[in-house]
Amino acid sequence: MHDMDLDHEHEDMTEEERQTISDWLWRQETVELLTVGIDIGSSTSHLLFARVTLQRETEELSSRFVVIDRQIVWRSPILLTPFLPDGTIDAHELRHFFQHCYHDAGFKRSHIDTGAVILTGEAIKRKNARAIDEIFASESGRFVCATAGHKLECMLAAHGSGATALSKKRKGRGLHVDIGGGTTKLAMIENGEIASVAAFAVGGRLVAQDKNGVWTRVDDSARMVAEELGISIDPGTLADPSARRAIARRLAAVAVDEILGAPLDELGRRLELTEPLERKGAPDYITFSGGVSEYIFNYEQAEHGDIAQLLAREIVEQLKPRITIPIVDAGQRIRATVIGASQFTVQVSGKTVYRRGSKGLPSHNIPVIHLGMPLEEEIDVQAVAEAFRAGIDRQDRGIAEPLALAFAWTGLPDYQRLLAMAKAIKLALAPEGQREELLVLMIDGDIGQTIGRILDRELSLGTNLISIDGVQLKDLDFVDLGEFIDPPGVIPVVIKSLLFS
């Protein structure tokens, strides 16, 4: 007869039985996902597969899964993004490329649990995005499809290259420079946080050969340079290496002025794509990524029918005499954007949920805008509203689209503080008084129902509002909202995060 000791252990249990129990417990608390990250840009396209392991992390009355391991299992070759003669992306060739990648990696579409498709440059234009959308239409709900404008691409490159992680490790200020095919993206990073971003139209494939080796591609930026230098842009003239070198040298001069924060000439100002980079201080070092960086760090020697090698050489030669700080390889270069394979984390909302309107549940792939600042005891309505609007602008989004605002509530939940926060949200998202688009509040704190009621009943924000508390989010997350479950009165929240090294 067994005794009543609750810590009693069966001495006769075999090692195999112990392992079976251990495996069962592991499966209850652990999720393994096969993910794919796909980057479709104006110059190159590529993908990678990764296995992501998540484990349940219990916190008070709710639990969520967090990433504990990520292993890249297969990387594709780099494809020069195929374009048709009319300037649109060749979706047929792109589809075949991805099919071959799946085959070569030994995976079927049914094997993939989740993924992220990042569209940048020419790919985000409406005519191309529509064609690309058809390639991944069957993956709706499982894939995050993010169109990255100039500012969002700056952030993706800074994270994916490892530059933000490097800044956090060094506890310093780094300037990250991502030089792609058509644009260069800058990010000033302080102690692991992106402080400001900027972009300008200098890249390695502004002049390029077609499939027949003829120099037929000349983008607008290169045309401006050629016009200034008095160089003809016909294929015969561009076949002369000295003509391409002169164009690359002039583009490099613009790039170096931008990198160093020097005054820009007329051409430099014309090539700006965003506001100038905000500089609160000089960087301690510079990091590079993007296709051109492969030449800067001497990982690539071969030419690929463009001016990337010439541009890299000119940038290095012009930069060296003008800087004293080091140039650092952050770890990822041409794959800096695609390194964001998608992960799933699952959270359950707190019980103080507020809903207004019939739309919104279930809903997929809502982009998250995080406040990114702590709340003071006396909430500054204007400052909070400007922080939310800056976050929306950083991700190249507009207020007239479904959005999820995330923030952590700290301090007392007294009425005046809640009212001030609600007014800031309305000022940022409904400056005209009301909004029709879905707005989701994702709050790390127990005020979801109260602040939702204030926005609806006192401030008349609009007809489509969901306020949820008990969840933790960050910039570059996307959320799926499940059906409202009553009882117990909660909403399942699936968080899709761009997962960086």
N, C-alpha and C positions, 0 to 999 in steps of 0.2 A: 504494500500500500504506500502511495506517495505521501510525503509530508506536505504541510501547507505553506512551505517557504516559497514565496513568489519568485525568488531568484534561483530556484532549483533548475539545474541544467541536466538534460538527459545525457548521462555518461556513455550510453550505448549508441548514440547517434554517430553515423558514419561520416567520414570526411565528404563523401559525395552528397549526402543529405544536407550537411552544413552549407556546402557550396550552392546547392539548389535554393536553399532559403536565402542565402546572400544574394544570389542572382535575382530572385524574385523581388527582394527589397530594393535592389538597384534599379530595376525596371519601373517600380512605382514612383521613384523619386528622380529619375533621369530620362531625358529625351535626347535621341541622336537624330539629327537631320542632315540630309544631303541637300546642299544649296548650290545655286549657280549665280554668278555675278556676270552681267553682260554690259559691255561699254560700247556704244555705237556713236562714233564721233565724225566730224567732218573730214578727218584725215585717216584714222585707223579705227578698226573694230576688233574686239577680242573678247574672250570669256574665260572663266575659270570655275572649276568645281571645288567645293570645300565641304568637309564634314564638320558639323558644329555639335558639340555636346553641351546640353543645358541641364542644370540640376535645380530641384526645388529649393527655394530659400524661404523659410517660414519667418514671417514678421507679424507679431501680434496675432490678430484674428484673420489675416489674409496671407496668401502665399503666392509667389511668382517663381518663374523659372529664369535663371540667370546663366550666362555663358561661362563655362569653366574650361573649355578647350575648343580650339579651331585648327584644323589641319587642311591645307590646300592639297588636293589629291590629283589635280590635272590642270594644266594651263594650255590654252590654245596657241597656235601660231598667231602672229600679228597680221591681220588682213588690211590692206589699203582699202578703205571704204569705197565700194563700187558705185560709180555715178553713171547715169544715162546721158546721152548727148544733150537732153533738155535741162540738165542740171539737177534732176531728181535722183534720189538714191535708188539703185537697182535692188529692189526688195527680193526679186527672184534669186539673184546671185547670193544675197545676204542669207536668205533662207537655206540655200544649199550649203553655205559655209557652216551654219549652225548645225545642220543635220550631220555633216561630216564630223564636226567636233563631238557631237554626242556619240556617234559611231566609234570614232577613234578612242574616246575615253571609256567606251564599254558601258554607256548608260543609255537608258530609254527615258522618254519624257515621264513615263509613269514612275520612274525611280526618284524623280526630283520632288522634294517636299516644299521648297519655297525658293524664291530667287528675286533678284533685283535687276531691272533693265534701266540703265542710265543713258539718256539721250543728250548729246551735247553738240554745240556748233550747228552745222547745217541740218543735222538730224532733227532738231527741235522745230524746224519750220513746218507749218501746217501740212504742206503737200507731202513731205517726207514722213512726218509723224503718223499720218493716216496710213501710209503703206506699211510702216513698221508695226503699227498697231495690229494689222491683219496677221502678221507673223505670230504674234503672241496672244491673239484673241482667245484661244482655247485655254490660256493659262490665267484668265481673269480670276481675281480673288487670291490666287496663290502667289502671283508676282507683284512686286512694287514696280510701277513704271514711272520713273521720275524724269521730267524734262529739266535739265540743268541750264539755266541762263548763266550769264557771265559770273555773277556774284556767287551763286550756288556752286558753280564749277570751281571757283577759287577755293571754297571751303572743302569740297570733295577732294581736290588735289592735295590740299594741305594735310588733311586727315589721312588719305590713302597713301601718301608718300612716306608717312612716318614722321613728318615735320612737327606736328603738334605733340606727338609722344616724345620726340627729341627735346623740344622746348621744355616740356614738363620735367624731363629727366635732368636737363641742365639747369633748370630754374632760371632761365634767361629769356632774352628777347631775340627771336630769329625772324629773318625775312625769307619767306618761301617764294620761289619763282618757278612756275610751271609753264614751260614753253612747248606748246602743241603745234599742230599743223597750221592753224589759222590765227590763234590768239595766244597771248601771254597773260597768265593770271598771277597776281601778287597777293600775298597774305602776310600781315604782320602778326606774329604770334608771341604772346607774353605768358610765360609760365604755363604753357599748354593750352591757353585760351586764345582763339582768334579775335584780335582786337579790331582789325579793319581789313578790307579787301579792295582790290581794283583790277581792272583788265584793260588791255589795249591790243590793237590789231597787228601784232607781229608774230609770225610763225614760220615753220620750216617747209610748209607746202603751199606757200602763196604763189610760188612758181613751180610747176611740175610737168612731167611728161605724161602723155596718154599711153594707152596700151601698146601703141606702135612706136613708142620712143620719141614722139614728136612733142616739142615744148609748147603745148596748147593751153595749159591751165595758167591763167594769170588773174589772181584775185584782185579786188579793188585796192587793197593796200599796196600791192606791188605795182599796180597801174599808177598810183599817185607818185610812188618813188621813181618809176621809170620816166614819168612826165617831168618831174623835177630835174632829173639827171639828163634829160634829152635822149633817152634810150628808147628805141622802137621796141614794141612788144610782139612783133611778128615772130613766128617759130624760127626763122632763119637767124635773126639777130640773137634770140635767146639761146640758140645752140652754141653760141660763142661763150666759153667759160668766163671770159673777162666781163661780159655784160652781166651775167648772173652774180659774179663776185661783187661787182659794183652795187647791185641792188641789195645784196646781203649785207654789205658793209654799211650802207645807209640805214637799213632796218636795224642793224645791231646798234648803231649810234643812238637811235630812238630808244631801244630797249635798255641800254646802259644808263641813259639819262633817267628813265623811269625807275630803274632798280635803285639808283643812288639818290633819287629825289631831287635831281638837278632841274633848273628851269628848262621848260620844253620850248622848242622852236615851233614854227607854224605847223610843220608836218607832224611833229609829236602831238600837238593838240588835236589835229584832225584825226589821228589814229586812236585817240582815247575812246573807250567803250563805256566807261563808268566815271564816276567822280574820282579825283586823284586819291591816292592812298593817304590815309591819316597817319601821321608819324608823331607820336608823343615822345620819341627818343630814338637814337641811332641803334640799329641792330647790333648784336654781339657777333653774329655770323650769318651766312647766307646758305640756303639749301636750294637745290634744283630738282625738278622732275619734268615729266613730259618727254616726248620723242627726241627733242633736241638735246636733252640732258644726257642721253646715251652717248652722244659725241663729246659733250663737255667732260664727262668722266672717263672717256676712252673705252667704253664698253662696246661701242659699235665703230667699225672702220669702213664698212661698205656704203656706197651711195645707193639711194633708192629712188632715183629719178626726181629729185627735188633739190631745194637749197638748204636743207637742214644741216648738213655737214659744214657748208660754207658759213651759215649763220652762227653755228656753235663756235667755229674757229674765230670769227670776227668778234663775237661777244667776249670770249676769253681774252683776246689780245687787247681789246679796248678797256676791259674791266680791270685787268691786272695792275696797270700803273695808277689806278684811281682808288684802290681800296687797300686797307691794311688788315681787315678782319678776315677770318678763314672762310673758305667755301667748303661745305660739308655735304657728304652723300648721306641722305636720311634713310636710305634703304630701298625704296621703290621709285622707279623712274617712269618708264613709258606705261606701266600698269598702275599708276597711282590712283586712277579713278576706278578701274574695274576691281581693285582690291576690296571694294565694299560689297562683299557677298552678303546676302540678307539672312538675318536670324529672326526667329520668332520668340518673343517672350510673352507669357500669358499672365495677366493680372485680373482680379475680380474687383469691381468697384466697391466702394464703401456703401453703406445702406442709406446714406443721405443723398439721394438722387433727385434731381428736378428735371422734368420734361415739359416742354411747351411745343405743341404742334404734332402733326401725324408723320412728318418726314423724319428720316435720319436713322431708323433702326429697321433691319440691319444696314450697315454702311461700311464700305471698304476703302482703304488707302487714303485716309484723311491726313494731310500733312500737318505735322506738329510745329508750332511756333512757341518756343520757350521764352519766358520773360527775361531770364538771364541776369536778374539782379535781386538782391534781398529786399524784403519789404520793411520799411522803417516803421517806427511806432506811429508816426504821423505820415500817412500815405500821401505822396505828392501825385495828384491826379495827372497832371501834365507830363511828369517824368515817366510814369508808368505807361501812359498811352504812347509816348514817343518810343519807349523801349520795345513795346509790342510792334509798333509800325516799323521800327528799324529791323526787327527780326523778320517781319514779313518781306521787307525790301531785300534783306540779305539773301533770302531764298528765292528771289525773283518771282514772288507771288503777289497777288492783288487781294484787296479786301473783298472783292465781289466774287468769291469762290468759297466752297466749304473749307473751313479751317478748324483746327483744334488748338486752343490756347492753353498752355501749361504753365503752372507756377506753384511754388511752395508757399503755403500759408504759415506764417510765424507770428507769434504774439497773440494778444487777446482778440477774440472774435466779437468785439463790441460793435454796435450798430454803425457808429460814425466811420470806423475803419472799413467795414464791409461796404457801406454806401460809397465811400471814396474809391474803393477798388472797383465796384460796379460801374461808377461813372467813368473811370479810366478805361475800362473795357469797352464801354459804349462809345467813348470819344475816339478810340483807336479803330473799332470795327464798324461803327455806324455813325460817322460824322454828320450825316444828313438827318439823323434822328432814328431811323429804323433800317433793318436789313431783312431781306428775304432769304438769303443763303443760309445753309446750316452752320451754326456755330456751336462747337463743343468746348466746354470748359473741363479741363483735366487737372484736378487740384490735389496736391500732396498735402492733405489737411482735412479736417472734418467740418467743412463749411459748404459743401456742394449744394444742398437744398436751400440754405438760407440765401446765398448770393444769387442763385438762380431765381428765387422768388423776387428778390429786389430788382434784378434786371428786367424781369417780366412784368410784375405788377406795379412797380413804382416808376421804373424808367421806360417801360413800353419798348423794349429793344426790338422785338419782332416776333415772328410766328414760328421760327424753327430754332429752338434752343434746347440743348442738353447739357446739364451741369452734373459732373461726376466727381466724387472725391475718393481718396484712398488709393491713388495711382501715382507712379513716378515716371516721368518722361523727360526727354531732352530734345534739343534741335536735331534735325535729320531723322527723327522717328516718323513712322506712319502708323495709324491705328485703324483697326477694324472693330466695329461695335456690333455685338450680337443682339439678339432679341432680349427685351426686358423680361426678367424672371421674377414673378410675383406669386407666392412667396419664394424667396425671402426678400425680394425687392432690390435686386442687384442687376448689373449689366456686365456680361463678360467682355473683357477688353483684350484684344490680341495686338501686341505691339511689334511692328516690323522695324528693326533698327538696321541702319547701314553699319556693318561690323568691320572695324578697321584694326589693323595690326596694332 
